[in-house]
Amino acid sequence: MANSLTPEIIRLLLVLVATIAAHFIVRRILQHAEKITSSNNIWDGSLIAAALKPLPVLIWLSGISFALHLVHLQTGELLLEYLPPARNIGIVLCIVWFLLKLIRELSNKLIAVRTQAGEEIDRTTVDGLSKVSRIVVVVAAALAVMQTLGFSISGVLAFGGMGGIAVGFAAKDLLANFFGGLMIHLDRPFNVGETIRSPEKQIEGKVEHIGWRQTRIRATNMALIYVPNALFTSIVIENPSRMTHRRIREVIGLRYEDLAKMSAIVEEVRSMLNNHPAIDAKVDTEQSIVVAFNEFADSSINFMFQALCKTTELTQFHAAKQEILLKIADIIARHGAEIAFPTRTLLLQQTPA
């Protein structure tokens, strides 16, 4: 038995044992580090989680390639001459695997830690940065693999520039949507979870997902709208989620016989609005509270009022607006006036027989 173990076989066995030992040690170290790492430590936890699978595969890849290299030295097998580029490609793929997992783990952990701590997190920015990072990793890996296979990188880039023109004409809509998505991630006119609307395109709803080709919006009737990203570069978007105030603006008509009471009613309504807890009376003077008699209408004398409500939440806003309108109705009634409605007076003149 001892005579059958040639030095070559012994070297192969040593490589195998070293590979198994390295795999076992690294695996145990990663598992132990995963247990002792704090859940709030974003970088350490992400690095360990990303390395759990790619690193053992890289160890086995290195061990097997080294063993095959020894076999090649002993036998001179021509097929094993392709071992170095195959090994290099395998290493690149392991690195790409690790980096893609790291990007995903960082995104998920960052959102989870910030959410658990009750802090605000811009999911749109995190998602956009992770997508761009993945694209950079994949492109860099593709160039590295081509260089390993013997392709000229400068030639590939030159061909890519010429081919990009042809692809651009053939897939201009796809590219327009891609760059539209990129501009959304960079300019951030809206984020996931915000409500947007475009009156000219009759789009209104809550943003659920921003992709590279299209954006998903949940409409107010709960229907799902798929909007190509290129559309957002050519239309006006309103973002009610970023309002600082909601405006209340109404016109109320009184009877013509209440004209003498108009001034007192207007003053009391202005005083009520200035002291109402839901109304912000300290905003810019150009948008301050306005109450004024402004029109002799066909069937009424009208006064208008406008004010900015502190709350932007729709349910609270309508509750505050309802309370204000009812108080105005009480003010009108206390002054002995009435809210007008469309009327017509008919004069009949009797002619003598």
Contacts in CASP RR format, 6 or more apart in sequence:
PFRMAT RR
TARGET T0000
AUTHOR 0000-0000-0000
METHOD contacts of the structure
MODEL  1
MANSLTPEIIRLLLVLVATIAAHFIVRRILQHAEKITSSNNIWDGSLIAA
ALKPLPVLIWLSGISFALHLVHLQTGELLLEYLPPARNIGIVLCIVWFLL
KLIRELSNKLIAVRTQAGEEIDRTTVDGLSKVSRIVVVVAAALAVMQTLG
FSISGVLAFGGMGGIAVGFAAKDLLANFFGGLMIHLDRPFNVGETIRSPE
KQIEGKVEHIGWRQTRIRATNMALIYVPNALFTSIVIENPSRMTHRRIRE
VIGLRYEDLAKMSAIVEEVRSMLNNHPAIDAKVDTEQSIVVAFNEFADSS
INFMFQALCKTTELTQFHAAKQEILLKIADIIARHGAEIAFPTRTLLLQQ
TPA
5 13 0 8 1.000
8 70 0 8 1.000
8 74 0 8 1.000
11 70 0 8 1.000
12 67 0 8 1.000
12 70 0 8 1.000
12 71 0 8 1.000
15 63 0 8 1.000
15 66 0 8 1.000
15 67 0 8 1.000
15 70 0 8 1.000
16 63 0 8 1.000
16 67 0 8 1.000
18 63 0 8 1.000
19 59 0 8 1.000
19 60 0 8 1.000
19 62 0 8 1.000
19 63 0 8 1.000
19 64 0 8 1.000
22 59 0 8 1.000
23 56 0 8 1.000
23 59 0 8 1.000
23 60 0 8 1.000
26 55 0 8 1.000
26 56 0 8 1.000
26 59 0 8 1.000
27 56 0 8 1.000
30 48 0 8 1.000
30 51 0 8 1.000
30 52 0 8 1.000
30 55 0 8 1.000
33 44 0 8 1.000
33 48 0 8 1.000
34 45 0 8 1.000
34 48 0 8 1.000
34 49 0 8 1.000
34 52 0 8 1.000
37 44 0 8 1.000
37 45 0 8 1.000
37 48 0 8 1.000
38 44 0 8 1.000
39 113 0 8 1.000
40 113 0 8 1.000
42 106 0 8 1.000
42 109 0 8 1.000
42 110 0 8 1.000
42 113 0 8 1.000
43 106 0 8 1.000
45 105 0 8 1.000
45 109 0 8 1.000
46 102 0 8 1.000
46 105 0 8 1.000
46 106 0 8 1.000
46 109 0 8 1.000
47 102 0 8 1.000
49 101 0 8 1.000
49 105 0 8 1.000
50 98 0 8 1.000
50 99 0 8 1.000
50 101 0 8 1.000
50 102 0 8 1.000
50 105 0 8 1.000
51 98 0 8 1.000
53 97 0 8 1.000
53 101 0 8 1.000
54 94 0 8 1.000
54 95 0 8 1.000
54 97 0 8 1.000
54 98 0 8 1.000
54 101 0 8 1.000
55 94 0 8 1.000
55 98 0 8 1.000
57 94 0 8 1.000
57 97 0 8 1.000
58 91 0 8 1.000
58 94 0 8 1.000
61 87 0 8 1.000
61 90 0 8 1.000
61 91 0 8 1.000
61 94 0 8 1.000
62 87 0 8 1.000
65 83 0 8 1.000
65 86 0 8 1.000
65 87 0 8 1.000
68 80 0 8 1.000
68 83 0 8 1.000
69 80 0 8 1.000
69 83 0 8 1.000
71 77 0 8 1.000
71 80 0 8 1.000
72 80 0 8 1.000
72 81 0 8 1.000
72 83 0 8 1.000
85 148 0 8 1.000
85 149 0 8 1.000
88 148 0 8 1.000
89 145 0 8 1.000
89 148 0 8 1.000
89 149 0 8 1.000
92 141 0 8 1.000
92 144 0 8 1.000
92 145 0 8 1.000
92 148 0 8 1.000
93 141 0 8 1.000
95 141 0 8 1.000
96 137 0 8 1.000
96 138 0 8 1.000
96 141 0 8 1.000
99 137 0 8 1.000
100 134 0 8 1.000
100 137 0 8 1.000
103 130 0 8 1.000
103 133 0 8 1.000
103 134 0 8 1.000
103 137 0 8 1.000
104 130 0 8 1.000
106 130 0 8 1.000
107 126 0 8 1.000
107 127 0 8 1.000
107 129 0 8 1.000
107 130 0 8 1.000
110 121 0 8 1.000
110 126 0 8 1.000
111 121 0 8 1.000
111 123 0 8 1.000
111 126 0 8 1.000
114 120 0 8 1.000
114 121 0 8 1.000
115 121 0 8 1.000
122 188 0 8 1.000
122 191 0 8 1.000
123 191 0 8 1.000
123 192 0 8 1.000
123 193 0 8 1.000
124 184 0 8 1.000
124 185 0 8 1.000
124 188 0 8 1.000
124 190 0 8 1.000
124 191 0 8 1.000
124 192 0 8 1.000
124 210 0 8 1.000
125 185 0 8 1.000
125 188 0 8 1.000
125 191 0 8 1.000
127 185 0 8 1.000
127 192 0 8 1.000
127 210 0 8 1.000
128 185 0 8 1.000
128 210 0 8 1.000
129 185 0 8 1.000
131 185 0 8 1.000
131 211 0 8 1.000
131 212 0 8 1.000
132 182 0 8 1.000
132 185 0 8 1.000
143 153 0 8 1.000
143 156 0 8 1.000
146 153 0 8 1.000
146 156 0 8 1.000
147 153 0 8 1.000
168 175 0 8 1.000
173 228 0 8 1.000
173 230 0 8 1.000
174 213 0 8 1.000
176 228 0 8 1.000
176 229 0 8 1.000
176 230 0 8 1.000
176 233 0 8 1.000
177 212 0 8 1.000
177 213 0 8 1.000
177 214 0 8 1.000
177 228 0 8 1.000
177 229 0 8 1.000
177 230 0 8 1.000
178 212 0 8 1.000
178 213 0 8 1.000
178 229 0 8 1.000
179 230 0 8 1.000
179 233 0 8 1.000
180 229 0 8 1.000
180 230 0 8 1.000
180 232 0 8 1.000
180 233 0 8 1.000
181 210 0 8 1.000
181 211 0 8 1.000
181 212 0 8 1.000
181 215 0 8 1.000
181 229 0 8 1.000
181 232 0 8 1.000
182 212 0 8 1.000
183 229 0 8 1.000
183 232 0 8 1.000
183 233 0 8 1.000
184 190 0 8 1.000
184 210 0 8 1.000
184 215 0 8 1.000
184 229 0 8 1.000
184 232 0 8 1.000
185 210 0 8 1.000
189 196 0 8 1.000
189 232 0 8 1.000
189 237 0 8 1.000
189 239 0 8 1.000
190 196 0 8 1.000
190 207 0 8 1.000
190 237 0 8 1.000
190 239 0 8 1.000
190 241 0 8 1.000
191 207 0 8 1.000
192 207 0 8 1.000
192 208 0 8 1.000
192 209 0 8 1.000
192 210 0 8 1.000
193 206 0 8 1.000
193 207 0 8 1.000
193 208 0 8 1.000
193 241 0 8 1.000
194 206 0 8 1.000
194 207 0 8 1.000
194 239 0 8 1.000
194 241 0 8 1.000
194 242 0 8 1.000
195 204 0 8 1.000
195 205 0 8 1.000
195 206 0 8 1.000
195 207 0 8 1.000
195 239 0 8 1.000
195 240 0 8 1.000
195 241 0 8 1.000
196 203 0 8 1.000
196 204 0 8 1.000
196 205 0 8 1.000
196 207 0 8 1.000
196 217 0 8 1.000
196 237 0 8 1.000
196 238 0 8 1.000
196 239 0 8 1.000
196 240 0 8 1.000
196 241 0 8 1.000
197 203 0 8 1.000
197 204 0 8 1.000
197 205 0 8 1.000
197 237 0 8 1.000
197 238 0 8 1.000
197 240 0 8 1.000
198 204 0 8 1.000
198 235 0 8 1.000
198 236 0 8 1.000
198 237 0 8 1.000
198 238 0 8 1.000
199 236 0 8 1.000
199 238 0 8 1.000
200 235 0 8 1.000
200 236 0 8 1.000
201 231 0 8 1.000
201 235 0 8 1.000
203 217 0 8 1.000
203 225 0 8 1.000
203 227 0 8 1.000
204 219 0 8 1.000
204 220 0 8 1.000
205 217 0 8 1.000
205 218 0 8 1.000
205 219 0 8 1.000
205 220 0 8 1.000
205 225 0 8 1.000
206 217 0 8 1.000
206 218 0 8 1.000
207 215 0 8 1.000
207 216 0 8 1.000
207 217 0 8 1.000
208 216 0 8 1.000
208 217 0 8 1.000
208 218 0 8 1.000
208 224 0 8 1.000
209 215 0 8 1.000
209 216 0 8 1.000
210 229 0 8 1.000
211 229 0 8 1.000
212 229 0 8 1.000
213 228 0 8 1.000
213 229 0 8 1.000
214 226 0 8 1.000
214 227 0 8 1.000
214 228 0 8 1.000
214 229 0 8 1.000
215 226 0 8 1.000
215 227 0 8 1.000
215 229 0 8 1.000
215 232 0 8 1.000
216 224 0 8 1.000
216 225 0 8 1.000
216 226 0 8 1.000
216 227 0 8 1.000
217 224 0 8 1.000
217 225 0 8 1.000
217 226 0 8 1.000
217 227 0 8 1.000
218 224 0 8 1.000
218 225 0 8 1.000
219 225 0 8 1.000
240 312 0 8 1.000
241 312 0 8 1.000
243 312 0 8 1.000
244 312 0 8 1.000
245 280 0 8 1.000
245 283 0 8 1.000
245 308 0 8 1.000
245 309 0 8 1.000
245 310 0 8 1.000
245 312 0 8 1.000
246 308 0 8 1.000
246 309 0 8 1.000
246 311 0 8 1.000
246 312 0 8 1.000
246 317 0 8 1.000
247 306 0 8 1.000
247 307 0 8 1.000
247 308 0 8 1.000
247 309 0 8 1.000
248 279 0 8 1.000
248 305 0 8 1.000
248 306 0 8 1.000
248 307 0 8 1.000
248 308 0 8 1.000
248 309 0 8 1.000
248 320 0 8 1.000
248 321 0 8 1.000
248 324 0 8 1.000
249 304 0 8 1.000
249 305 0 8 1.000
249 306 0 8 1.000
250 304 0 8 1.000
250 305 0 8 1.000
250 306 0 8 1.000
250 325 0 8 1.000
251 294 0 8 1.000
251 295 0 8 1.000
251 302 0 8 1.000
251 303 0 8 1.000
251 304 0 8 1.000
252 302 0 8 1.000
252 303 0 8 1.000
252 304 0 8 1.000
252 305 0 8 1.000
252 328 0 8 1.000
252 332 0 8 1.000
252 339 0 8 1.000
253 297 0 8 1.000
253 300 0 8 1.000
253 301 0 8 1.000
253 302 0 8 1.000
253 303 0 8 1.000
253 339 0 8 1.000
253 340 0 8 1.000
254 261 0 8 1.000
254 262 0 8 1.000
254 265 0 8 1.000
254 300 0 8 1.000
254 301 0 8 1.000
254 302 0 8 1.000
254 303 0 8 1.000
254 332 0 8 1.000
254 337 0 8 1.000
254 338 0 8 1.000
254 339 0 8 1.000
254 340 0 8 1.000
255 300 0 8 1.000
255 301 0 8 1.000
255 337 0 8 1.000
255 338 0 8 1.000
255 340 0 8 1.000
256 300 0 8 1.000
256 301 0 8 1.000
256 340 0 8 1.000
258 265 0 8 1.000
258 301 0 8 1.000
258 335 0 8 1.000
258 336 0 8 1.000
258 337 0 8 1.000
258 338 0 8 1.000
259 301 0 8 1.000
261 335 0 8 1.000
261 336 0 8 1.000
261 337 0 8 1.000
262 293 0 8 1.000
262 301 0 8 1.000
262 303 0 8 1.000
263 293 0 8 1.000
264 335 0 8 1.000
265 303 0 8 1.000
265 331 0 8 1.000
265 332 0 8 1.000
265 335 0 8 1.000
265 337 0 8 1.000
266 291 0 8 1.000
266 292 0 8 1.000
266 293 0 8 1.000
266 303 0 8 1.000
268 331 0 8 1.000
268 335 0 8 1.000
269 291 0 8 1.000
269 303 0 8 1.000
269 305 0 8 1.000
269 328 0 8 1.000
269 331 0 8 1.000
270 289 0 8 1.000
270 291 0 8 1.000
270 305 0 8 1.000
272 324 0 8 1.000
272 327 0 8 1.000
272 328 0 8 1.000
272 331 0 8 1.000
273 279 0 8 1.000
273 281 0 8 1.000
273 289 0 8 1.000
273 291 0 8 1.000
273 305 0 8 1.000
273 307 0 8 1.000
273 324 0 8 1.000
274 281 0 8 1.000
274 289 0 8 1.000
276 307 0 8 1.000
276 320 0 8 1.000
276 324 0 8 1.000
276 327 0 8 1.000
278 309 0 8 1.000
278 310 0 8 1.000
278 311 0 8 1.000
278 320 0 8 1.000
278 323 0 8 1.000
278 324 0 8 1.000
279 289 0 8 1.000
279 307 0 8 1.000
279 308 0 8 1.000
279 309 0 8 1.000
279 310 0 8 1.000
279 320 0 8 1.000
279 324 0 8 1.000
280 307 0 8 1.000
280 308 0 8 1.000
280 309 0 8 1.000
280 310 0 8 1.000
281 288 0 8 1.000
281 289 0 8 1.000
281 307 0 8 1.000
283 308 0 8 1.000
287 308 0 8 1.000
289 305 0 8 1.000
289 306 0 8 1.000
289 307 0 8 1.000
290 304 0 8 1.000
290 305 0 8 1.000
290 306 0 8 1.000
290 307 0 8 1.000
291 303 0 8 1.000
291 304 0 8 1.000
291 305 0 8 1.000
292 303 0 8 1.000
292 304 0 8 1.000
292 305 0 8 1.000
293 301 0 8 1.000
293 302 0 8 1.000
293 303 0 8 1.000
294 302 0 8 1.000
294 303 0 8 1.000
294 304 0 8 1.000
295 301 0 8 1.000
295 302 0 8 1.000
295 304 0 8 1.000
296 302 0 8 1.000
298 342 0 8 1.000
299 340 0 8 1.000
299 341 0 8 1.000
299 342 0 8 1.000
299 343 0 8 1.000
299 344 0 8 1.000
300 340 0 8 1.000
300 341 0 8 1.000
301 340 0 8 1.000
305 328 0 8 1.000
307 324 0 8 1.000
309 317 0 8 1.000
309 320 0 8 1.000
309 321 0 8 1.000
311 317 0 8 1.000
311 320 0 8 1.000
329 339 0 8 1.000
332 338 0 8 1.000
332 339 0 8 1.000
END
